[in-house]
Amino acid sequence: MNSLPRAVFLDRDGTIIRDAHYLSDPSEVVLIDGAAEAIARMNAALVPVIVVTNQSGIGRGFFTLEQHEAVSRRVAEALSSKGARIDASYFCPHKPDDHCDCRKPGLLLFRKAAEDHGIDLSNSLYAGDRRRDIEPGIYLGGHAVLVPSAETPAADIEFAESHARMAPSLATAVDWYLCTN
């Protein structure tokens, strides 16, 4: 049996906060209903919460690294006000056509998080609103759960229906995960 701890890997935009497309203004951060409470339950269960997010707006020149960091601080503040916290965050600043290894569904950032925090990737939860958010969980033998938003493509939902689980909310995904582990 593996003695490494598990973690929950969450996408940011569309999973924790409303997807505002290339979000650069911290004042536009809006938590998705129930997300903070779900994260707080993971915190209470001593399961590290790690955000892995694609932020191609940096590479596209839509916003700066400093603006990304300001948005991340605002997300942390909003979660903290509801008793929740993110334990670590990793992001890919590259454009899709850069073909980097850190852009989801690439595994580089997940493996880096596992190395940095001593995480068992095969016993971790991977949740997000897009196929690219849950594919790493499938590849790494973890628990992959699609939490569709209004903007989740139909093809991503079809993929999840046959390769992963689907949950109506992050809270439901967390409940399932905590009950099975």
Secondary structure, 3 states (H helix, E strand, C coil): CCCCCCCEEECCECCCECCCCCCCCHHHCCECCCHHHHHHHHHHCCCCEEEEEECHHHHCCCCCHHHHHHHHHHHHHHHHCCCCCCCEEEEECCCHHHCCCCCCCCCHHHHHHHHHHCCCHHHCEEEECCHHHHHHHHHCCCEEEECCCCCCCHHHHHHHHHHCEECCCHHHHHHHHHHHC
